[in-house]
Structures are given as C-alpha cells and as structure tokens.
Amino acid sequence: MSALQTLAADAVQLKGNLGSIGYGLAAIGPGVGVGIIFGNGTQALARQPEAAGLIRANQILGFVLCEALALIGLVMPFVYPYK
C-alpha cells in the first residue's frame, strides 16, 4: 500500500470522528450558558429573596433554551449526515 493510499484511508476514518469532536466543542457553549444562568440567578436570589419566584422562572426558561441548543446540535448530524 502506498503512502497516498494510506493517507486516503486515514482521511476516510477521520471524517466520522470529526462530527464527534465538533459536537463536543459545540456543547461547551450551552455548558457555559447554563453556568452563567445559575451563577447569576444565585446572586440575584441572595440580593432579593422576595423575588425568588420570578428569578427561578427566568432561570428555568434560560436553562431550557440553552439545553435546546445542545439537543439541536446533537440531532443535526443525524438529520444532515455526511455523504
């Protein structure tokens, strides 16, 4: 097997792995977003405990939106597979 054929075979293997790496990198964004949401929500609850209901509702809404982005990123490789 020549060096070019070996390189081509390795490139075919690499294509399947790049999707996993890409999703792993894309999952960092929602992870950071969830951390910011709950960190700031905890600070807000400490400063104004009487607004706990409103703050908690906004935290849950932000969490759901961040996780929806992560789930969309997980589903997209199956919707648009590499050809």
LOKOLPA-965091 format. One record per residue: residue in one letter; x, z, y of N, C-alpha, C in turn. Coordinates in nm, 2 decimals, m for minus. Layout:
N
r;nX;nZ;nY;caX;caZ;caY;cX;cZ;cY
a;X;Z;Y;X;Z;Y;X;Z;Y
...
This chain:
83
r;nX;nZ;nY;caX;caZ;caY;cX;cZ;cY
m;0.09;0.00;m0.12;0.00;0.00;0.00;0.09;0.00;0.12
s;0.06;m0.09;0.21;0.15;m0.10;0.33;0.11;0.01;0.43
a;0.20;0.03;0.53;0.17;0.13;0.63;0.05;0.10;0.71
l;0.02;m0.03;0.74;m0.10;m0.07;0.81;m0.23;m0.03;0.73
q;m0.23;m0.06;0.60;m0.34;m0.03;0.52;m0.37;0.12;0.52
t;m0.26;0.20;0.51;m0.27;0.35;0.50;m0.33;0.40;0.63
l;m0.28;0.34;0.75;m0.33;0.38;0.88;m0.48;0.35;0.89
a;m0.52;0.23;0.84;m0.66;0.19;0.85;m0.75;0.28;0.76
a;m0.70;0.32;0.64;m0.77;0.41;0.56;m0.79;0.55;0.62
d;m0.68;0.60;0.69;m0.69;0.72;0.76;m0.79;0.72;0.87
a;m0.79;0.61;0.94;m0.88;0.59;1.06;m1.03;0.60;1.01
v;m1.06;0.54;0.89;m1.19;0.55;0.84;m1.23;0.69;0.81
q;m1.14;0.77;0.75;m1.17;0.91;0.72;m1.19;0.99;0.85
l;m1.11;0.95;0.96;m1.12;1.03;1.08;m1.25;1.01;1.15
k;m1.32;0.90;1.14;m1.44;0.87;1.21;m1.55;0.98;1.17
g;m1.55;1.02;1.04;m1.65;1.11;1.00;m1.62;1.25;1.06
n;m1.50;1.28;1.08;m1.46;1.41;1.13;m1.47;1.43;1.28
l;m1.47;1.32;1.35;m1.48;1.33;1.50;m1.61;1.37;1.54
g;m1.72;1.34;1.47;m1.85;1.39;1.50;m1.86;1.54;1.49
s;m1.80;1.60;1.39;m1.79;1.75;1.38;m1.72;1.81;1.49
i;m1.60;1.75;1.53;m1.52;1.80;1.64;m1.60;1.79;1.77
g;m1.66;1.68;1.79;m1.74;1.66;1.91;m1.85;1.76;1.93
y;m1.92;1.78;1.82;m2.03;1.88;1.83;m1.98;2.02;1.85
g;m1.87;2.05;1.79;m1.80;2.18;1.81;m1.77;2.20;1.96
l;m1.71;2.10;2.02;m1.68;2.11;2.16;m1.80;2.11;2.25
a;m1.91;2.04;2.21;m2.03;2.04;2.28;m2.11;2.17;2.27
a;m2.08;2.24;2.17;m2.15;2.37;2.15;m2.09;2.48;2.24
i;m1.98;2.45;2.30;m1.91;2.55;2.39;m2.00;2.57;2.52
g;m2.06;2.46;2.57;m2.14;2.47;2.69;m2.26;2.56;2.68
p;m2.35;2.54;2.58;m2.46;2.63;2.56;m2.41;2.78;2.53
g;m2.30;2.79;2.46;m2.25;2.93;2.44;m2.21;3.00;2.57
v;m2.14;2.92;2.66;m2.11;2.98;2.79;m2.23;3.01;2.87
g;m2.33;2.91;2.86;m2.45;2.93;2.94;m2.53;3.06;2.90
v;m2.54;3.08;2.77;m2.61;3.20;2.72;m2.54;3.33;2.76
g;m2.40;3.32;2.76;m2.33;3.44;2.81;m2.35;3.47;2.95
i;m2.35;3.36;3.03;m2.38;3.38;3.18;m2.52;3.44;3.20
i;m2.62;3.38;3.13;m2.76;3.42;3.14;m2.77;3.57;3.12
f;m2.72;3.61;3.00;m2.74;3.75;2.96;m2.65;3.85;3.04
g;m2.54;3.80;3.08;m2.45;3.89;3.17;m2.51;3.91;3.30
n;m2.56;3.81;3.36;m2.63;3.82;3.49;m2.76;3.89;3.48
g;m2.83;3.87;3.37;m2.96;3.95;3.35;m2.93;4.09;3.34
t;m2.83;4.13;3.27;m2.80;4.27;3.25;m2.76;4.34;3.39
q;m2.69;4.26;3.47;m2.65;4.31;3.60;m2.78;4.33;3.69
a;m2.87;4.23;3.68;m2.99;4.24;3.75;m3.08;4.35;3.71
l;m3.09;4.38;3.58;m3.16;4.49;3.53;m3.11;4.63;3.58
a;m2.97;4.63;3.58;m2.91;4.76;3.63;m2.94;4.78;3.78
r;m2.95;4.67;3.86;m2.97;4.69;4.00;m3.12;4.71;4.03
q;m3.21;4.64;3.96;m3.35;4.66;3.99;m3.43;4.68;3.86
p;m3.43;4.80;3.81;m3.50;4.82;3.68;m3.65;4.80;3.69
e;m3.71;4.81;3.81;m3.85;4.79;3.82;m3.89;4.64;3.80
a;m3.80;4.55;3.81;m3.83;4.41;3.79;m3.79;4.36;3.65
a;m3.79;4.45;3.55;m3.75;4.42;3.41;m3.83;4.31;3.35
g;m3.96;4.31;3.37;m4.05;4.21;3.30;m4.01;4.07;3.35
l;m4.00;4.05;3.48;m3.97;3.92;3.54;m3.83;3.88;3.50
i;m3.73;3.97;3.50;m3.60;3.93;3.47;m3.59;3.89;3.32
r;m3.65;3.97;3.24;m3.65;3.94;3.09;m3.71;3.81;3.06
a;m3.82;3.78;3.13;m3.89;3.65;3.11;m3.80;3.53;3.15
n;m3.73;3.55;3.26;m3.64;3.44;3.30;m3.52;3.43;3.21
q;m3.47;3.54;3.16;m3.36;3.54;3.06;m3.40;3.46;2.94
i;m3.52;3.49;2.89;m3.56;3.42;2.76;m3.58;3.27;2.79
l;m3.64;3.23;2.90;m3.65;3.09;2.94;m3.52;3.02;2.95
g;m3.42;3.08;3.01;m3.29;3.02;3.02;m3.22;3.01;2.89
f;m3.24;3.11;2.80;m3.18;3.11;2.67;m3.24;3.00;2.59
v;m3.37;2.98;2.60;m3.44;2.87;2.52;m3.39;2.74;2.56
l;m3.37;2.72;2.69;m3.33;2.59;2.74;m3.18;2.56;2.70
c;m3.10;2.66;2.70;m2.96;2.64;2.66;m2.96;2.61;2.51
e;m3.03;2.68;2.43;m3.03;2.65;2.28;m3.09;2.52;2.25
a;m3.19;2.48;2.33;m3.25;2.34;2.31;m3.14;2.23;2.32
l;m3.05;2.25;2.42;m2.95;2.15;2.44;m2.85;2.15;2.32
a;m2.82;2.27;2.27;m2.74;2.28;2.15;m2.81;2.21;2.03
l;m2.93;2.23;2.01;m3.00;2.17;1.90;m3.01;2.02;1.91
i;m3.03;1.97;2.04;m3.03;1.83;2.06;m2.90;1.77;2.02
g;m2.79;1.84;2.06;m2.66;1.79;2.02;m2.63;1.79;1.87
l;m2.70;1.88;1.80;m2.69;1.89;1.66;m2.76;1.77;1.59
v;m2.88;1.73;1.65;m2.96;1.63;1.59;m2.92;1.49;1.62
m;m2.86;1.47;1.73;m2.82;1.33;1.78;m2.74;1.26;1.68
p;m2.64;1.31;1.61;m2.56;1.23;1.51;m2.65;1.18;1.40
f;m2.76;1.25;1.37;m2.84;1.20;1.26;m2.94;1.10;1.31
v;m2.98;1.10;1.44;m3.07;1.01;1.50;m2.99;0.87;1.52
y;m2.87;0.88;1.57;m2.79;0.76;1.60;m2.66;0.77;1.52
p;m2.67;0.74;1.39;m2.55;0.75;1.31;m2.44;0.65;1.35
y;m2.32;0.67;1.32;m2.21;0.58;1.34;m2.22;0.46;1.24
k;m2.21;0.34;1.29;m2.22;0.23;1.20;m2.09;0.16;1.19
